[in-house]
Amino acid sequence: MEEAVVIEKVSRMYKVLGDKNRLRILLFLQSGEKNVTAIANHVEMEQSAVSHQLKLLRDNKIVAARRDGKIIYYALADHHVLDILQQTFEHVLHN
């Protein structure tokens, strides 16, 4: 993949991760998959706002969705997302 394309994708990912509400959602999803209601209750946001944030996270392949009947469950897309978050928090706490 061309370097410019990779840089653009990395930049886009950090922009998505740069929102405090999306970070709160991702940190909550560390413990496993959750539905929108559980996420909204935990982060104290309206379900519609959480759904909007989840769409951005899903579009950028940071979270994955699984449907079970009428309920959609969200989880971190893969362990790399967790690694990025953990290392970023470690860096911030170290400084």
C-alpha positions as CSV (number, residue, x, y, z in Angstrom):
1,M,0.0,0.0,0.0
2,E,1.3,3.4,-0.9
3,E,2.7,5.4,2.0
4,A,0.4,8.4,1.4
5,V,-2.6,6.1,1.6
6,V,-1.4,4.5,4.8
7,I,-0.8,7.9,6.4
8,E,-4.3,9.0,5.5
9,K,-5.8,5.9,7.0
10,V,-3.8,6.3,10.2
11,S,-4.7,10.0,10.4
12,R,-8.4,9.1,10.0
13,M,-8.3,6.5,12.7
14,Y,-6.7,8.9,15.2
15,K,-9.4,11.5,14.4
16,V,-12.1,8.9,15.1
17,L,-10.3,7.9,18.4
18,G,-9.8,11.5,19.3
19,D,-13.4,12.0,20.6
20,K,-13.9,11.6,24.3
21,N,-17.4,10.0,23.9
22,R,-16.1,7.4,21.4
23,L,-13.1,6.7,23.8
24,R,-15.6,6.1,26.7
25,I,-17.5,3.7,24.5
26,L,-14.4,1.8,23.4
27,L,-13.2,1.5,27.0
28,F,-16.6,0.1,28.0
29,L,-16.4,-2.4,25.2
30,Q,-13.1,-3.8,26.6
31,S,-15.1,-6.1,28.8
32,G,-16.9,-7.6,25.9
33,E,-19.8,-7.1,23.5
34,K,-22.7,-4.8,24.5
35,N,-25.9,-3.6,23.0
36,V,-26.7,0.1,22.4
37,T,-28.9,0.3,25.5
38,A,-26.1,-1.0,27.8
39,I,-23.6,1.4,26.2
40,A,-25.9,4.4,26.4
41,N,-26.6,3.7,30.1
42,H,-22.9,3.3,30.9
43,V,-21.7,6.4,29.1
44,E,-24.8,8.4,30.1
45,M,-25.7,9.4,26.5
46,E,-28.9,9.2,24.4
47,Q,-29.2,6.0,22.4
48,S,-29.4,7.9,19.2
49,A,-26.1,9.7,20.0
50,V,-24.5,6.4,20.9
51,S,-25.7,4.8,17.7
52,H,-24.2,7.7,15.7
53,Q,-20.8,7.2,17.4
54,L,-21.0,3.4,16.9
55,K,-21.6,4.0,13.2
56,L,-18.5,6.1,12.9
57,L,-16.5,3.5,14.8
58,R,-17.9,0.7,12.7
59,D,-17.3,2.5,9.4
60,N,-13.7,2.8,10.4
61,K,-13.4,-0.8,11.4
62,I,-12.7,0.0,15.1
63,V,-15.8,-1.9,16.3
64,A,-17.7,-4.8,14.9
65,A,-21.4,-5.6,15.1
66,R,-23.3,-8.8,15.5
67,R,-27.0,-9.2,15.2
68,D,-29.0,-11.6,17.4
69,G,-32.6,-11.3,16.4
70,K,-33.6,-7.6,16.8
71,I,-30.6,-6.8,19.0
72,I,-27.2,-5.7,17.7
73,Y,-24.2,-6.3,19.8
74,Y,-21.0,-4.2,19.4
75,A,-17.5,-5.3,20.3
76,L,-13.9,-4.1,19.6
77,A,-13.0,-5.2,16.1
78,D,-9.8,-6.9,17.1
79,H,-7.1,-6.9,19.8
80,H,-5.2,-4.2,17.9
81,V,-7.8,-1.6,19.0
82,L,-7.3,-2.6,22.7
83,D,-3.5,-2.5,22.2
84,I,-3.6,1.0,20.8
85,L,-5.8,2.2,23.6
86,Q,-3.7,0.6,26.3
87,Q,-0.4,2.0,24.9
88,T,-1.9,5.4,24.5
89,F,-3.1,5.5,28.1
90,E,0.2,4.1,29.4
91,H,2.0,6.9,27.5
92,V,-0.2,9.6,28.9
93,L,0.1,8.3,32.5
94,H,3.9,7.9,32.1
95,N,4.3,11.6,31.2
